Amino acid sequence: MKVIPTTAIIGLDALGVGVEADMGFGKPAFYVVGLPDAAVQEARERVRSALKSIGHAIGRPRVTVNLAPADLRKGGSGYDLPIAIALMSRNNDLLEPRDSWPVLVGELALNGDLRPVHGALSSAMYAAEHESKTIILPDENAKEAALVHGVTVCPAKTLREVVEHLRGEKMIEVHETIDFEDVLEDSVGLDFASVRGQEQTKRALEIAAAGGHNVLLTGPPGSGKTMLARAFPGIMPRLTRDEALEVTRIHSVAGVLPRDGICKMRPFRTPHHTASGAALVGGGTIPKPGEISLAHRGVLFLDEFPEFSRQVLENLRQPLEDGMVSVSRAQGTVTYPARFTLIAAMNPCPCGYFGDPERSCSCAPQQVIRYAKRVSGPLMDRIDLKVSVPRVPTEHLMQISSGESSKTIRERVQTARDRQVARQNITGVTNNAELSSEQVRKSFKQSDEAKKLMRQATDRFHLSARSYFRVLRVAITIADLASSETIEANHVAESLQYRQQEESNGY
């Protein structure tokens, strides 16, 4: 009995599954065993019709299809193609002898066409380690699979093409491997040149982009918080090959890849404040990535920050610290990466005008305090840069000349990020936000003045251990932007200014 190799997607990983079929006498039936979900069970009708459409009707025998290992839950429609081939091989319709079968994945239409599946990139990574080092999959999944080096990608449009290939009658044209460096693009957003004024906020966002730090923008309605956040992707450094592979893999499993099948720039996710905890961290009967994983190596923008449910926001605490999220369900536990830059925007009070010199606030003091406390202290402690975004003066709005462009800022950001990548052999990470406290302590030199200022600030502002090292991480990024090998007092002073911004706003 021939066993056709395919894959099961668990989390981001593809695990090997063997598909075997048996046809016997007895009451006509079609059984699929091996812990299949509803989508796999429905493969029976799709496979039967697809085989009939190419002249290989299986009749009405007693059919049993086994998906091994039997204790691994199987989900999705990617088992259609291997089940069809297993039935044909059992029926001796595939006469070409072979020592090893290619990995097969794909959904079948009733007329025999192949439709795309989720997780093709992970399946291709599994195929690269398989004996045949070959994968046959739907044509629409070819580009993402071709990102994997060391695997032969055979894209097919129909079941008939697959059968002819396996028989050796007409070979499928192999898709050439795609090099990420040839397709990656700079992130696109509003140009910073379009934003009038707000120079301090632009500086804070430049630091955040260079080091991967989290930012909170606080200001009255209409001050430009959302516009600045949407311009932020335009100054972020280009994805590296490894980062692009991670991002594409996550989006492939979630089924949200772009049309061309490759994530070429850093993601920018903006969930609405009514989003649930499961939407943010991931979930489902068979867990899928949530917004924080879809924002991996990119930006998670939370507008109207305090309007999110407090319970939902608390889900961010562990991912912001660890860079990953574990989703536990009855079906099992999966872990997804979640290293993103958080940009949060909020008004200073319910009416939005607390502290505004032009308009008076209509909120009672208790309302202002309650509004600020909708976001917990531990979560606020994980935000590195807290920036006040004041109302833009009329004379700035009417300026004809534009400010510094995103391209110019991005060049400085890229230079600073390149310095961090160059230190990877020492620190083991590619951006300063991921540095551990031990790496900060041992790997970076501080001037005596910087050490003195940090000691004074810790005592005066009662900084927690977490806050202490987050201040230093931001100071390291500021030093990188200044091309300095040493953390100086002015770098620490600027970092502390952003850390203590909320106190000047009344929080």
Buried (B, 14 or more C-beta within 10 A) or exposed (E): EBBBBBBBBBBBBBBBBBBBBBBEEEEEEBEBEBBBBEBBEBBBEBBBBBBBBBEBEBEEBBBBBBBBBEEBBBBBBBBBBBBBBBBBBBBEBBEEEEEEBBBBBBBBBEEBBBBBBBBBBBBBBBBBEBEBBBBBBBBBBBBBBBBBEEBBBBBBBBBBBBBBBBEEEEEBEEBEBBEBEEBBEBBEBBBBBEBBBBEBBBBBBBBBBBBBBBBBBBBBEEBBBBBBBBBBBBBBBBBBEEBBBBBBBBBBBBEBBEEEBBBBBBBBBBBEBEBBBBBBBBBEEBBBBBBBBBBBBBBBBBBBBBBBBEEBBBBBBBBBEEBBBBBEBEBEEBBBBBBBBBBBBBBBBBBBBBBBEEEEBEBEEEBBEBBBEBBEEEBBBBBBBBBBBBBBEEEBEEEEEEBBBBEEBBEBBBBBBEBBBEBEEEBEBBBBBBBBBEBBEEBBEBBEBBEEBBEEBBEEBEBEEEBBBBBBBBBBBBBBBEEBEEBBBBBBBBBBBBBBBBEEBBB
